[in-house]
């Protein structure tokens, strides 16, 4: 069974020869080749079964002539697929997915429209408080979110029509003090955006991942539990659902669980010996079983993680399966 079949079978709850492994990372230094060669090289060196293409170089919203004030959001105009924000991401996805089409499953990454607006405020507006902007400039921010949603929709359609991607990962969160809406407001204003994005992804691809990002703190996982997800990646080291056993009981029946290792530098995956990492891998497999499971991390690993450590995880999955 090749890596791609193994990964997609796991997402569908079908039989696998061993549990697939997906550890994903950023390539923050954009090169002249749009990081295409770097992704392909890393996929082959790490031997992961699934590869995630990040949004590096295209974070936030495609805003031109940035002055760094809320007024910039008043002048957003619809973009076309030829705009660098779309074209660069599609170029990367197209070339990487085609190069690896017979090797691994390849996924694109999208953030919610709200989060892309928030990122622009942080990156382009010197850390403007998103919650204050929402309270004081409601219509401007709503229009910006609508613009960002249209960009996401365009990107999803371009991914479907122009690339060989197997699906996408969608990053959701509600856990940071600068945009901590109360639960009622989040459910009313923000959750519909998450639902719409996931529904659009499901219309375009058969295999998608709902990532609930805990990098900035704990979320209330119940917020997303009735969304139409198939595979979920969450932070076992931040959230209350901190074991695979709890996750099996919490998420919908038939959900493929994706997680396990702490992604933060200084933790076991980085500092552990081969024996320690493989012992933990087998403990995960004992607790979660071999069906509807992808061993992964809570979020993006640091680029300093040696590929050899990933090989140890894969070897442990292989030996565990062989002993069954």
BELZI-V775138 format. One record per residue. N is the residue number from 1. SS is DSSP state (~ for helix, > for strand, _ for the rest). PHI is phi in degrees with one decimal (none if undefined). BURIAL is 1 if it has 16 or more other ideal C-beta (glycine too) atoms within 10 Angstrom, else 0. Layout:
N,SS,PHI,BURIAL
N,SS,PHI,BURIAL
This chain:
1,_,none,0
2,_,-82.3,0
3,~,-61.8,1
4,~,-63.7,1
5,~,-62.3,0
6,~,-59.0,1
7,~,-65.7,1
8,~,-68.8,1
9,~,-61.3,1
10,~,-61.7,1
11,~,-67.7,1
12,~,-91.5,1
13,_,78.1,0
14,_,-89.9,0
15,_,-66.5,0
16,_,-131.6,1
17,_,-75.9,0
18,_,-159.9,1
19,_,-68.2,1
20,>,-73.4,1
21,>,-123.2,1
22,_,-134.0,1
23,_,-115.7,1
24,_,-129.4,1
25,>,-144.0,1
26,_,-90.7,0
27,_,-125.2,1
28,_,-65.6,0
29,_,-87.3,0
30,_,-76.0,0
31,_,-103.9,0
32,_,-66.0,0
33,_,-97.8,0
34,_,61.3,1
35,_,65.1,1
36,~,-60.8,1
37,~,-62.5,0
38,~,-65.1,1
39,~,-64.8,1
40,~,-63.1,1
41,~,-60.8,0
42,~,-67.7,1
43,~,-58.9,1
44,~,-76.0,0
45,~,-71.3,0
46,~,-78.6,1
47,_,66.5,1
48,_,-64.8,1
49,_,-85.1,1
50,>,-137.6,1
51,>,-119.0,1
52,>,-108.6,1
53,>,-94.1,1
54,_,-79.8,1
55,_,-95.3,1
56,_,-51.6,1
57,_,92.9,1
58,_,-137.4,1
59,_,-75.8,1
60,_,78.3,1
61,_,-109.1,1
62,_,-77.0,1
63,_,-105.4,1
64,_,-106.4,0
65,_,54.9,0
66,_,-73.0,0
67,_,-100.9,0
68,_,92.2,0
69,_,-125.8,0
70,~,-60.0,1
71,~,-61.7,0
72,~,-60.0,1
73,~,-75.5,1
74,~,-80.7,0
75,~,-120.6,0
76,_,-87.3,1
77,_,-118.1,0
78,_,-52.9,0
79,_,-107.0,1
80,_,-111.3,0
81,_,-62.7,0
82,_,-78.0,0
83,_,-62.8,0
84,~,-53.1,0
85,~,-58.4,1
86,~,-86.0,1
87,~,-61.1,1
88,~,-68.2,1
89,~,-69.3,1
90,~,-68.3,1
91,~,-58.7,1
92,~,-62.0,1
93,~,-64.3,1
94,~,-63.8,1
95,~,-72.0,1
96,~,-70.0,1
97,~,-65.0,1
98,~,-71.6,0
99,~,-67.0,1
100,_,-107.2,1
101,_,-59.0,0
102,_,-100.4,0
103,_,-117.6,1
104,_,-132.9,1
105,>,-80.7,1
106,>,-120.2,1
107,>,-127.6,1
108,>,-92.6,1
109,>,-120.5,1
110,>,-131.2,1
111,>,-97.5,1
112,_,-67.2,1
113,~,-57.5,1
114,~,-60.2,1
115,~,-68.4,1
116,~,-67.7,1
117,~,-65.6,1
118,~,-58.9,1
119,~,-62.7,1
120,~,-63.5,1
121,~,-65.2,1
122,~,-74.2,1
123,~,-80.7,0
124,~,-99.0,1
125,_,-113.9,1
126,_,57.1,0
127,_,78.0,0
128,_,-53.8,1
129,_,-71.2,1
130,~,-64.1,1
131,~,-65.8,0
132,~,-64.8,0
133,~,-62.5,1
134,~,-64.1,1
135,~,-71.9,0
136,~,-96.6,0
137,_,-136.0,1
138,~,-54.4,0
139,~,-65.9,0
140,~,-62.2,1
141,~,-68.5,1
142,~,-60.3,0
143,~,-65.1,0
144,~,-66.0,1
145,~,-64.5,1
146,~,-62.3,0
147,~,-62.5,1
148,~,-65.2,1
149,~,-63.4,1
150,~,-62.6,0
151,~,-64.0,1
152,~,-61.8,1
153,~,-61.9,1
154,~,-63.8,1
155,~,-65.9,1
156,~,-59.7,1
157,~,-68.6,0
158,~,-66.1,1
159,~,-59.4,1
160,~,-66.1,1
161,~,-85.8,0
162,~,-120.1,1
163,_,-128.4,1
164,_,-106.9,0
165,_,-57.6,1
166,_,-90.2,1
167,>,167.8,1
168,>,-136.8,1
169,>,-105.9,1
170,>,-113.0,1
171,>,-99.8,1
172,>,-115.6,1
173,_,-166.9,1
174,_,-152.5,1
175,_,-154.7,1
176,_,-126.6,1
177,~,-60.6,0
178,~,-81.9,0
179,~,-147.4,1
180,_,-89.7,0
181,_,-68.5,1
182,_,-69.0,0
183,~,-60.0,0
184,~,-61.1,0
185,~,-67.4,0
186,~,-62.7,1
187,~,-62.6,0
188,~,-78.5,0
189,~,-101.0,0
190,~,-104.7,1
191,~,-58.9,1
192,~,-59.4,0
193,~,-67.1,1
194,~,-64.1,1
195,~,-62.3,0
196,~,-61.7,0
197,~,-65.7,1
198,~,-67.0,1
199,~,-62.8,0
200,~,-64.1,1
201,~,-60.0,1
202,~,-66.9,1
203,~,-68.9,0
204,~,-93.0,1
205,_,-137.0,1
206,_,-85.8,0
207,_,-131.6,1
208,_,-133.4,1
209,>,-123.1,1
210,>,-95.0,1
211,>,-101.5,1
212,>,-102.7,1
213,_,-79.1,1
214,_,-107.8,1
215,_,-64.4,0
216,_,-105.4,0
217,_,135.1,0
218,_,-71.3,0
219,_,-109.4,1
220,_,-98.0,0
221,~,-65.2,1
222,~,-64.9,0
223,~,-58.7,1
224,~,-106.1,1
225,_,-74.8,0
226,_,-104.7,0
227,_,-74.7,1
228,_,-82.9,0
229,_,-90.3,1
230,_,-115.0,1
231,>,-127.0,1
232,>,-128.0,1
233,>,-118.6,1
234,>,-140.4,1
235,_,-93.9,1
236,_,-68.7,1
237,_,-102.2,1
238,_,-126.2,1
239,_,-79.2,1
240,_,-68.4,0
241,_,-81.7,1
242,_,-109.6,0
243,_,-141.3,0
244,~,-66.6,1
245,~,-62.4,0
246,~,-64.0,0
247,~,-65.8,1
248,~,-60.5,1
249,~,-79.5,0
250,~,-86.1,1
251,_,-75.7,1
252,_,-59.0,0
253,_,-55.3,0
254,_,86.9,0
255,_,-68.8,1
256,>,-87.0,1
257,>,-90.4,1
258,>,-130.0,1
259,>,168.1,1
260,>,132.5,1
261,>,-84.9,1
262,_,-72.9,1
263,_,-84.3,1
264,_,-80.0,1
265,_,-55.0,0
266,_,93.0,0
267,_,-94.5,0
268,~,-51.5,0
269,~,-60.0,1
270,~,-92.9,1
271,~,-103.8,0
272,_,-72.5,1
273,_,-77.1,0
274,~,-57.6,0
275,~,-62.6,0
276,~,-66.3,0
277,~,-67.0,1
278,~,-72.7,1
279,~,-64.5,0
280,~,-66.8,1
281,~,-57.3,1
282,~,-67.1,0
283,~,-64.9,0
284,~,-60.5,1
285,~,-65.9,1
286,~,-63.4,0
287,~,-83.0,0
288,~,-106.3,1
289,_,81.8,0
290,_,-103.4,1
291,_,-103.7,0
292,_,51.9,1
293,>,-142.7,1
294,>,-130.5,1
295,>,-76.3,1
296,>,-153.6,1
297,>,-124.3,1
298,_,-66.1,1
299,_,-160.4,1
300,_,-64.0,1
301,>,-76.1,1
302,_,-76.3,0
303,_,-64.6,0
304,_,-77.8,0
305,_,-65.3,1
306,_,-67.1,0
307,~,-59.4,0
308,~,-58.1,0
309,~,-67.2,1
310,~,-67.9,1
311,~,-59.2,1
312,~,-62.9,1
313,~,-63.5,1
314,~,-62.2,1
315,~,-61.0,1
316,~,-65.9,1
317,~,-63.8,1
318,~,-66.1,0
319,~,-68.5,0
320,~,-63.9,1
321,~,-66.3,0
322,~,-65.9,0
323,_,-81.8,0
324,_,-91.0,0
